[in-house]
Amino acid sequence: DMKEIPHPIFGFVGALQPCIEYGFTADAAKAHPEWSFVWIGGEKPGADLAELKTLPNVHFLGIRPNEQLPEYLAQFDVCLNLFAKSDLSKDVSPLKFFEYLATGKPIVSTRQPDQILQYAGSIHIADSADEFIRCCAEALCDTQPARVQARIDEGRACSWDARVGEMCDILRRENIL
């Protein structure tokens, strides 16, 4: 269902809920009609998608099974992590962000959640619609093999196996395990 969507594709995977920053995408879609924006996920009550749904280069694909998501991510040119600034957003832990890292693809993110700031050297962070548009343009060129591999390595370091290993190391160090 993405075969007819022209590249470049900027993609988001996750629940379409009120804590997502939709305005940046609306502004970018209007400024760059040659860019496509794909949203994969279910719409939650309170999410205001009305403006985005009027734009011809914005595509809503709905919920897809988790096992199919790698196929969709493979079609993205840039992955989007877009949380609106709020008390709720600053502390969320979006699995999608770590999945994005694991693809090696460029990522454009808002400044929230706070934990993504530790990856600031590997991703593009936007605080305004204008910065978002600039970051999207920069991300399209962020495909150097060393940068791709760095994101993959960062994603691998955040895997469940790596996190369990870290916990076991701490437990051993504290003589608990």
Residue, then its C-alpha position, 0 to 999 in steps of 0.5 A: d500500500m506504499k507502492e504509489i507513494p512518491h519518495p522521499i517518504f517521511g514516516f511515523v509509526g505509533a499511536l496518533q494521539p494528542c501528544i504528537e506534534y502534527g503542526f510541523t508536518a502540516d507546515a512541511a507538507k505545504a512547503h514541500p508538496e514533493w515530499s510524502f508524509v506517511w502515518i502508520g498507527g491508530e487514531k486516538p480520541g483527541a488527536d487533531l488530524a483534520e488539517l493533515k487529512t486535507l493535504p494530498n502528500v500526507h497518507f494515513l495507513g492505519i494500524r499495521p501488525n508489528e511483524q509487518l512494520p520492518e517492511y514499512l520502515a524499509q520504505f521510509d527515507v526519514c523516520l519521524n519522532l514527533f512529540a508535542k512539548s508537554d509534561l506527558s511527552k518529556d518522560v515517555s519512552p517511545l519504542k519506535f525511536f529505538e526501532y528507528l535507530a535500528t534501521g540506520k535511517p535518518i531521524v527527525s525528532t522534536r526535543q521530547p521525550d528528554q531521553i532522545l537528547q542523548y542521541a542528538g549527535s545522530i539525529h536531527i532535532a527541531d523546536s519549530a516548524d521552520e527548524f523541522i523543515r530544515c531538519c527534514a531537508e538535512a536528513l535526506c542527505d544524512t545517509q553516509p555509511a558511517r552515520v547509518q552504522a552509528r545509528i544501527d549501533e545505537g539501536r543495538a545498544c538499546s535492544w532488550d538483550a543489551r538492556v538485560g545485560e546492563m541490569c545483570d551487570i549492575l546486579r552482579r556489581e552490587n552482589i545481588l546476582 
